[in-house]
Amino acid sequence: MFESQRAFAIFSIIAGLIVCFRGYRLFKAMLGIAGFIAGAVLLYHFGAQYTAGMVLLVILAIVGGLVGASLSMAFYYIGIFLLGALAGWQLGFLISTAIDIEFIIIVPVIAAVLAGTLACFFQKPVIIIATALMGAWSIV
């Protein structure tokens, strides 16, 4: 195993433990950080196509990061809905294939809409379960 792979594995295990056991408390901060990183990278690469000035690129990255963090916090409920909808879709697809329904797409769509709506009303349990699963996956 290369040194960089070992370092990444250690980081992944530590981050996974933190997300698994403290994910709910850190969820909004993680959401903001992820939005900041996505916005910064996006605007940096966009700006790099048109300018070579490093100062301007850093300013663009900071502005993009702030916009990305703001958008991720503004669309918080959409993310919660999508998290529940994804779980509902998977459960609906499992049910429709298990009972061999002719119109296989109807059950997952109904389950996704229902689970997404329920996730918006029961945010805390959804976030706890999702971050626990994401953290456990990262550890493994």
Disulfide bonds with the S-S distance in Angstrom:
none
